[in-house]
Amino acid sequence: METPAGRAPRPTPAPAASRGRRRRAAAPPTGAAGPRTGGNTPADHGPEPGPGADPDGAGDPPAPPRRRRATLLGLGVVATASAAALVAGLLSWGPPESADPARPATAAEAERLAAMRVTAYRDVRSGVRVTVGAGTARTELVGWVDWARPLVYLDVGGPGAGADRGLLQATPAALVVRPDPTAPGTPAPPPLVPPTDRWQLREPSPGRGLSAVLDLLLALRGDRPDTVTAQARWLGRESAAGTPVDVLEAPLTTGPAGTAPATPAPVRRFRLWLDQDARLHRLIGRLPDDTPVTVALERSDRPTLRPVDALGGRPGLARALTDAEVDRLTRLPTRLRAAGGAALTGTAPLGPTANLRAAGWLSWAGSTAYLAVGEAGTPGRRTLRRHQTNGTTRVEVPADGGTAELPDRPPLPPPAGVTWPPPTPAADDLDRLVDAALRAASTPADPRSAVRLRGDQLADRTVDVVELRDHRAQLRYWIDRDGLLRRVELRTGRGVWAQLDLTPGPVPTLPTGTPRAGPTHRSKPR
């Protein structure tokens, strides 16, 4: 390149990188006069930059290509993850869930609901816990329901139990209770072998209290599927005793239908916890009197229940009589007349105010009976009854010994200060029961109308329970292996059984005829 005359040519500048290296190489050493510290020497740090140096490295060579590729790859990964999250969020977005998940029941759910009652009938029995009411008015019931028999057996307690505290057994036709005011406040499962004494017939108000609860429990059975309802709603899914269940709301029959066509069974809406096999585990609703009720069913708790004697006693399998049983039945009248008579005690639940108890004697040889009768709810009163072939005479007297549950036998001789009215035909089922016991010694039973229900035990004796199914009355004879009658049972008009327990043997001379009236008996002054 040409230059003006007299001026030296300008040297060509070196590349920036070369200039930087040369400047660093030519820079004087840093701290040449200073002491050495920690073994650091000028050679360790290199020369210190001088004037015109590039301390921020702007003049350094570019970063290696490998570092750029790693940075770009990281940015790509972050961008990909962000895009994936955005897409997932868009796909999963929907309107917020409703606070009420209820919907109409599906066809499968409605069919299970229709099969609920027939499933209970096929399962036969279940444990049950019931709460009626709330707070201090709450009544609690614990026990079992047998849908096949059907029978309900419960212990009643809770702060609101009141006079209902104690045991109860019920069928669709009858309710018997065993009041126990001293029972603990919290009920427990009742004994599988129920007590034999103090049971009374009760007639509660329809649609209220115990009656409404029993109607509800017994209404949970059916011998065929119900009609599929379109009124059921699905409310959600839960778990009951470890079993997944659907919570449904549907109308439910709460009691038996009336006798007239215009009085169908009452229906209320309930919440029902129903599993996949159409088994009900829980229900919540209100009884016909609007009292809240909760029923929890323990489907694995299924013992065999034993009805009390008033409801027929232990179940059996009826069969025809064997030859030996036929012989004992046909020879029964002869053996009873040979025995002469028997001491007796009787239980006759004839009504809510006629739970009768009796004690006395009967004479098969003389065809007469004499007994004292008390009423469980009226401990201060007794009725003397005298049975003969021409009818029964009765007279009321003050209670004299014994208890309302087991009165003393009648006085012998009869009180002199009472007037006996003329005999009349049998007035109640206790009269008919005593007449049947007397008739057993005179009229042979027809073995063709008899079946053996079961074997049993009574007063430490083995007996055959034989049911006589003739047109006059439904009777049961309890005959021991010696061919003697130990109990006579009569099915009453209320659908329960009255019993007369007999101890064959010698009896005192029983009054016959109509005694002459004497002076009225007066109590001595105190």
C-alpha positions in Angstrom: 0.0 0.0 0.0 1.4 3.4 -1.0 2.0 6.1 1.7 2.6 9.8 1.4 6.3 10.8 1.2 8.2 11.4 4.4 5.8 9.3 6.5 6.6 5.8 7.6 4.0 3.2 6.7 1.5 2.2 9.5 1.8 -1.4 10.6 -1.1 -3.7 9.9 -3.0 -4.4 13.2 -3.0 -7.9 14.5 -6.2 -9.9 15.3 -7.8 -9.0 18.6 -7.1 -12.4 20.2 -3.5 -12.2 19.2 -3.3 -8.7 20.7 -4.7 -9.8 24.0 -2.3 -12.7 24.2 0.6 -10.5 23.5 -0.5 -7.9 26.0 -0.8 -10.5 28.7 2.5 -12.0 27.9 4.2 -8.6 28.0 2.6 -7.4 31.2 5.0 -7.0 34.1 4.6 -9.5 37.0 2.3 -8.6 39.7 3.7 -8.0 43.2 7.3 -8.7 42.1 8.6 -6.9 45.2 6.0 -8.4 47.6 6.5 -11.4 49.8 5.2 -14.9 48.8 2.0 -15.9 50.5 0.5 -19.3 50.7 2.9 -20.5 48.1 1.3 -18.2 45.5 3.8 -16.9 43.1 3.5 -14.8 40.0 3.9 -17.9 38.1 0.8 -19.3 39.8 -1.5 -16.4 38.7 0.2 -15.3 35.6 1.0 -11.8 34.7 -1.2 -8.9 35.9 -3.0 -7.0 33.2 -1.4 -3.8 32.3 -2.7 -0.6 30.6 -5.1 -1.5 27.8 -5.7 -5.1 29.0 -9.1 -7.0 28.7 -9.9 -8.0 32.3 -13.6 -9.1 31.6 -12.5 -11.6 29.0 -14.3 -9.8 26.2 -11.5 -10.6 24.1 -11.5 -14.3 25.0 -12.2 -16.8 22.3 -15.9 -18.0 22.0 -17.4 -20.8 24.2 -16.9 -24.3 23.0 -19.8 -25.7 20.8 -20.5 -28.5 23.3 -21.6 -26.1 26.0 -24.0 -24.3 23.6 -25.6 -27.6 22.7 -26.3 -28.6 26.4 -27.9 -25.2 27.0 -30.1 -25.5 24.0 -31.1 -29.1 25.0 -32.1 -28.0 28.5 -34.3 -25.2 27.2 -36.0 -27.7 24.8 -36.8 -30.1 27.6 -38.3 -27.3 29.7 -40.4 -26.1 26.8 -41.6 -29.7 26.1 -42.6 -30.3 29.7 -44.5 -27.0 29.9 -46.4 -27.8 26.7 -47.3 -31.3 28.0 -48.6 -29.8 31.3 -50.7 -27.3 29.4 -52.2 -29.9 27.1 -53.0 -32.2 30.1 -54.7 -29.3 31.9 -56.8 -28.5 28.9 -57.9 -32.1 28.4 -58.9 -32.5 32.1 -60.7 -29.3 32.4 -64.4 -29.4 33.1 -67.1 -27.5 34.9 -67.0 -27.7 38.7 -68.8 -30.6 40.3 -72.2 -30.1 41.7 -72.6 -30.1 45.5 -75.5 -32.6 45.1 -74.4 -35.8 43.2 -77.9 -37.3 43.3 -79.3 -38.7 40.0 -82.0 -41.1 39.0 -81.2 -44.7 39.7 -80.0 -46.7 36.8 -81.9 -49.8 35.6 -79.5 -52.1 37.4 -79.8 -50.2 40.6 -83.6 -50.2 40.4 -83.6 -53.9 39.8 -81.4 -54.5 42.9 -83.8 -52.4 44.9 -86.7 -54.5 43.6 -84.9 -57.7 44.7 -84.0 -56.3 48.2 -87.0 -57.8 50.1 -86.9 -61.2 48.5 -83.1 -61.4 49.2 -83.9 -60.8 52.9 -86.4 -63.6 52.8 -83.9 -66.0 51.3 -81.2 -65.0 53.8 -83.6 -66.0 56.5 -82.2 -64.0 59.5 -80.0 -60.9 60.4 -78.8 -59.1 63.4 -80.4 -55.7 63.9 -79.8 -52.5 65.8 -82.5 -49.8 65.8 -82.5 -46.3 67.1 -85.9 -44.5 67.4 -86.1 -40.8 68.2 -83.2 -38.7 69.5 -81.7 -37.3 72.6 -83.4 -38.1 75.9 -86.4 -39.5 74.1 -84.2 -42.0 72.2 -85.2 -45.7 72.4 -82.6 -48.4 71.3 -83.4 -52.0 70.3 -80.8 -54.8 69.8 -81.5 -58.3 68.6 -82.5 -60.3 65.5 -85.1 -60.6 62.9 -86.1 -63.9 61.3 -87.8 -63.0 58.0 -88.6 -66.6 57.0 -90.5 -67.6 60.2 -91.2 -64.5 60.6 -90.1 -63.5 64.1 -88.5 -60.4 65.8 -86.6 -60.9 69.1 -85.2 -57.7 70.7 -83.9 -56.2 73.9 -85.3 -52.7 74.4 -83.4 -49.9 76.3 -82.2 -46.4 76.0 -83.3 -43.3 77.9 -86.7 -43.1 76.2 -87.6 -46.8 76.7 -89.9 -46.2 79.7 -92.4 -49.1 80.3 -91.1 -50.9 77.1 -87.8 -51.6 78.7 -87.1 -55.4 78.7 -87.4 -58.2 76.1 -89.9 -58.6 73.3 -90.8 -61.1 70.7 -93.2 -60.4 67.8 -94.8 -62.0 64.8 -97.1 -60.3 62.3 -100.0 -61.4 64.4 -98.9 -60.8 68.0 -96.4 -59.0 70.3 -95.4 -60.4 73.7 -93.1 -58.5 76.1 -91.2 -59.3 79.3 -91.0 -56.0 81.1 -87.9 -55.4 83.2 -87.7 -51.9 84.8 -84.3 -52.8 86.4 -82.6 -53.7 83.1 -79.5 -51.7 82.2 -80.0 -48.5 80.2 -78.1 -49.7 77.2 -79.6 -52.8 75.6 -77.6 -55.9 74.7 -78.3 -58.9 72.5 -81.0 -61.0 74.3 -80.3 -64.6 75.4 -80.7 -67.1 72.6 -82.8 -69.3 75.0 -85.4 -66.9 76.2 -86.7 -66.9 79.8 -89.9 -68.9 80.2 -91.7 -66.7 82.7 -93.4 -63.2 82.9 -94.2 -62.9 79.2 -97.3 -60.8 78.5 -99.4 -60.1 75.5 -99.2 -56.4 74.4 -101.3 -54.5 71.9 -99.5 -51.2 71.1 -100.9 -48.4 69.1 -100.7 -49.0 65.3 -98.1 -46.8 63.5 -96.4 -45.6 66.7 -93.5 -46.7 68.9 -92.7 -50.4 69.1 -95.5 -51.3 66.8 -94.2 -49.1 64.0 -90.6 -50.4 64.4 -91.8 -54.0 64.3 -93.9 -53.3 61.2 -90.9 -51.8 59.5 -88.6 -54.7 60.3 -91.1 -57.3 59.1 -91.9 -55.3 56.0 -88.3 -55.8 54.8 -89.2 -59.3 53.7 -91.0 -60.5 50.6 -91.5 -63.8 48.9 -91.1 -62.3 45.4 -89.4 -59.4 43.8 -91.1 -56.0 44.0 -92.1 -54.0 41.0 -89.2 -51.9 39.7 -89.7 -48.3 40.7 -88.9 -45.2 38.7 -88.9 -43.0 41.9 -85.5 -44.2 43.2 -82.5 -41.9 43.3 -78.8 -42.7 43.6 -77.1 -40.5 46.2 -73.5 -41.9 46.3 -71.3 -44.8 47.3 -70.1 -45.7 50.7 -68.9 -48.8 52.7 -70.8 -50.7 55.3 -68.9 -53.2 57.5 -66.2 -53.3 54.7 -68.8 -54.0 52.0 -69.2 -51.4 49.2 -72.7 -50.2 49.0 -74.8 -47.8 47.0 -76.8 -45.2 48.9 -80.3 -45.0 47.3 -83.4 -43.0 48.2 -86.7 -44.7 47.5 -90.2 -45.3 48.8 -90.5 -48.2 51.2 -93.5 -50.0 52.7 -93.4 -49.5 56.5 -96.2 -51.8 57.6 -98.8 -54.4 56.7 -101.7 -53.5 54.4 -105.1 -52.9 55.9 -107.9 -55.4 55.5 -109.9 -53.2 53.2 -108.8 -52.6 49.6 -108.8 -48.8 50.3 -106.2 -49.1 53.0 -102.9 -50.1 51.3 -99.7 -50.5 53.3 -98.2 -47.2 54.4 -95.2 -46.0 52.3 -92.4 -43.6 53.3 -89.2 -42.5 51.6 -86.0 -43.9 53.1 -82.3 -43.8 52.5 -81.1 -47.4 51.8 -77.5 -48.7 51.9 -77.7 -51.6 49.4 -74.8 -53.8 48.3 -74.2 -55.4 44.9 -76.1 -58.6 46.0 -79.3 -56.6 46.8 -78.6 -57.0 50.6 -79.7 -54.1 52.7 -77.2 -53.0 55.3 -78.7 -49.8 56.7 -81.7 -47.5 56.4 -82.6 -44.1 57.7 -86.0 -42.4 57.5 -89.1 -41.6 59.5 -91.9 -43.8 60.9 -95.6 -43.0 60.1 -95.8 -40.8 63.2 -92.8 -38.8 61.8 -90.3 -40.1 64.4 -86.8 -40.5 63.0 -85.5 -44.1 62.8 -82.2 -45.7 61.9 -81.9 -49.4 61.3 -78.5 -51.2 61.0 -78.5 -54.8 59.8 -75.6 -57.1 60.7 -76.0 -59.7 57.9 -73.4 -62.1 59.2 -75.1 -62.4 62.7 -77.7 -65.1 61.9 -78.4 -67.5 64.9 -81.5 -69.7 65.0 -84.2 -68.0 67.1 -86.4 -69.8 69.6 -89.9 -68.3 70.0 -91.3 -68.2 73.5 -94.1 -70.7 74.4 -96.8 -68.1 73.8 -95.6 -67.8 70.1 -95.4 -71.6 69.6 -92.1 -72.5 71.1 -89.1 -74.0 69.5 -89.5 -74.7 65.7 -89.8 -78.3 64.6 -90.4 -80.4 61.5 -93.8 -81.9 61.5 -94.1 -85.5 60.5 -96.6 -88.4 60.8 -96.7 -90.4 64.1 -94.7 -93.6 64.4 -96.4 -96.7 65.6 -95.2 -96.2 69.2 -96.5 -92.6 69.2 -99.8 -93.7 67.8 -100.1 -96.3 70.6 -99.3 -93.7 73.3 -101.9 -91.3 71.8 -104.7 -93.9 71.6 -104.1 -95.3 75.1 -103.9 -91.8 76.6 -107.5 -91.6 78.0 -107.1 -94.9 79.9 -103.8 -93.9 81.4 -105.2 -90.5 82.5 -108.2 -92.0 84.2 -105.8 -94.4 86.0 -103.7 -91.5 87.2 -106.7 -89.9 88.7 -105.8 -86.3 88.3 -103.1 -83.7 88.3 -101.9 -80.5 89.9 -101.9 -77.7 87.3 -100.4 -74.3 86.5 -101.6 -72.2 83.6 -100.6 -69.3 81.4 -103.1 -67.7 79.1 -102.2 -64.5 77.4 -105.7 -63.6 76.3 -105.3 -59.8 75.9 -103.4 -56.7 77.0 -105.4 -56.6 80.2 -106.0 -60.4 80.4 -102.6 -62.0 80.9 -104.0 -64.8 83.1 -102.1 -67.0 85.4 -103.8 -70.1 87.1 -103.0 -72.7 89.7 -105.1 -75.6 91.0 -106.1 -79.2 90.3 -108.1 -81.2 87.9 -109.6 -84.7 88.3 -109.8 -86.9 85.3 -111.7 -89.5 87.4 -114.4 -86.9 88.4 -114.3 -84.7 85.3 -113.9 -81.6 87.4 -111.3 -78.9 88.0 -110.8 -76.2 90.6 -108.4 -73.3 90.2 -107.5 -69.8 91.2 -106.9 -67.3 88.4 -105.0 -64.0 88.6 -104.2 -61.3 86.1 -100.5 -60.2 85.8 -101.4 -56.5 85.9 -103.8 -56.8 88.8 -102.0 -58.4 91.7 -104.8 -57.8 94.3 -107.6 -59.8 92.7 -108.3 -63.5 92.3 -111.1 -65.4 90.5 -112.0 -68.9 91.6 -113.2 -71.1 88.8 -114.9 -74.5 89.1 -115.2 -76.6 86.0 -117.7 -79.4 85.6 -119.3 -81.3 82.8 -122.3 -78.8 82.8 -120.2 -75.6 82.6 -118.0 -73.3 84.6 -118.8 -71.1 87.7 -116.7 -68.1 88.7 -116.5 -65.9 91.7 -114.1 -63.1 92.6 -112.3 -63.0 95.9 -109.4 -61.0 97.4 -106.0 -62.2 96.7 -104.7 -64.4 99.4 -101.1 -65.5 98.9 -98.9 -66.0 95.9 -98.1 -63.4 93.4 -99.7 -62.0 90.3 -97.3 -64.1 88.2 -98.0 -67.3 90.1 -101.1 -67.3 92.4 -101.6 -69.8 95.2 -103.9 -72.7 94.6 -107.5 -72.1 95.6 -108.5 -72.6 99.2 -110.0 -76.0 100.2 -112.8 -76.1 101.2 -114.0 -73.1 99.2 -114.6 -69.9 101.1 -117.9 -70.0 103.0 -118.8 -66.4 102.5 -119.1 -66.4 98.7 -122.1 -67.1 96.5 -121.4 -69.2 93.4 -123.5 -68.3 90.3 -125.0 -71.0 88.1 -122.7 -72.7 85.6 -122.2 -71.2 82.2 -120.5 -72.4 79.0 -116.9 -71.6 78.5 -116.4 -67.9 78.5 -112.8 -67.5 77.4 -109.8 -69.5 76.0 -108.7 -70.5 79.5 -112.0 -72.2 80.1 -111.7 -73.9 76.8 -108.1 -75.0 77.6 -109.2 -76.6 80.9 -112.1 -78.3 79.2 -109.7 -79.7 76.6 -107.5 -81.1 79.3 -110.5 -82.8 81.0 -111.7 -84.1 77.7 -108.4 -85.9 77.0 -109.4 -88.5 79.5 -112.7 -89.3 77.8 -112.4 -88.8 74.1 -109.5 -90.5 72.2 -107.8 -88.4 69.6 -107.8 -89.5 66.0 -104.1 -90.3 65.1 -104.9 -89.5 61.4 -105.4 -85.8 62.3 -102.3 -85.7 64.5 -98.6 -84.9 63.6 -95.5 -84.9 65.7 -94.0 -81.4 65.7 -90.8 -82.1 67.7 -89.3 -83.7 70.8 -88.8 -81.4 73.8 -88.1 -81.4 77.5 -90.5 -80.4 80.3 -89.8 -80.8 84.0 -86.8 -83.0 83.3 -88.9 -85.4 81.2 -88.6 -86.1 77.5 -91.8 -85.5 75.7 -93.3 -85.7 72.2 -95.2 -82.6 71.1 -98.2 -83.8 69.1 -100.5 -81.4 67.4 -104.1 -82.3 66.9 -105.6 -80.6 63.8 -109.3 -81.1 64.0 -112.3 -78.8 63.4 -112.8 -77.9 67.0 -109.6 -76.2 68.0 -105.8 -76.4 67.4 -104.5 -78.3 70.3 -101.1 -79.7 71.3 -100.5 -82.6 73.7 -97.1 -83.0 75.3 -96.9 -86.7 76.1 -94.0 -88.3 78.0 -92.6 -91.7 77.3 -94.8 -93.3 80.0 -97.9 -92.1 78.0 -99.0 -89.4 80.5 -100.0 -85.9 79.5 -97.6 -83.2 80.8 -98.9 -80.1 78.9 -101.9 -79.1 76.9 -101.7 -76.1 74.6 -104.5 -74.2 72.8 -104.1 -71.7 70.1 -106.2 -68.7 71.1 -108.2 -66.3 68.9 -105.4 -63.8 69.1 -102.9 -66.2 67.4 -100.9 -67.0 70.6 -100.8 -70.2 72.6 -102.1 -70.8 76.1 -100.5 -73.6 78.2 -101.7 -75.8 81.0 -98.8 -77.7 82.7 -99.8 -80.9 84.5 -98.2 -83.0 87.2 -100.2 -86.3 87.2 -100.8 -87.8 90.7 -103.3 -87.9 93.6 -105.4 -84.8 94.1 -107.6 -83.7 97.0 -111.4 -83.9 96.8 -112.5 -81.1 94.6 -115.7 -79.2 95.3 -118.8 -80.2 93.2 -122.3 -78.8 93.0 -123.4 -75.3 94.1 -122.4 -74.6 97.7 -125.1 -73.0 99.8 -124.5 -69.3 100.5 -123.4 -68.6 104.1 -122.8 -65.4 106.0 -120.6 -62.9 104.2 -117.0 -63.1 105.3 -115.8 -60.1 107.2 -112.2 -59.3 108.0 -111.3 -59.0 111.7 -110.8 -55.5 113.1 -107.2 -54.5 113.6 
